[in-house]
Amino acid sequence: MTLTRPTQPMPGFVAEALDESGLRAAYEARPDYQRNDYLRWINQAKREATRQKRLAQMLDELRSGDTYMNMPWRKRG
């Protein structure tokens, strides 16, 4: 799938959180658009507290495996 939006860089603190939580594989298993949307959403936060809150939500959703941006989601295939 080709993304229509620019690809977002992964900040170091997000990479660390994925690795420390053991959720890197769950993140990598998500579609490109979801990974990009999560990073854009986190990167756009102006306050550190907001970045951390959004990161925590992403990690919770990856852990549950059935949610994407507070919406129900199921992996296809």
N, C-alpha and C positions, 0 to 999 in steps of 0.2 A: 504494500500500500504506500503510495506517495503522499507525503504530508503537504498540505496547501499552505500551512503557516511555517515560518522559520523554525528550524530546530533549536530548541533551548539547551543551553549548557547546563550540565549537572554541577551544582555547587559542591564543594568538598564536604560540607556538613551533611548534605543529603546522602552522598556516597558513604560517608562514615556511618550514618544512621542505618542505612540499608544493610551494610555489612555487619554492624554490631547487633542488629536485631535478627539477623539471619533471613532477611526478606529480599535479598538481592535477586534470587531466582524467581520469586513471585513477581517482582517488579519487571524483570526481563521477559516474563511470560505474558505480560499485558501487551495489547496492541500498541503500535507506534504512537497513534494519536493520543492514547491515554497517558503514556509516559511523557509525551511532550506537553500535554495539558497540565499534568501534575507539576512539572518543572516550571512551566510558565506561571502557573498560579502561585507557586511558592516564590519564584523570583520576583514577581510583581509586588509583593508585600513591602510596604515602606518601613514598618516597624518590626523589630526583631521578635517581639512577642507574637505578632501575627504570623511571621515565617515559621516559628516553632509550633504554633497551633495548627497551621496548615500541614506541616511535616507530620505531626502526630496523627492528624486525620488520615493522611495518605498511608502511613504505616498501619493504622487500624484497619483501613479498607483492604490493604494488601493481605493483612493477617486473616481477615474474615473471608476474603476471596470472592465475595458475592456483592460487593458494593463498589461503585465508581462515582465519585463526586456526590455522595449522599443519595445516589439512585441505585436501584437494584441492577445487578449486572451478572450475566452468566457467560462463561467462556464458551465460544462456539467450537464445534468440531470435536 
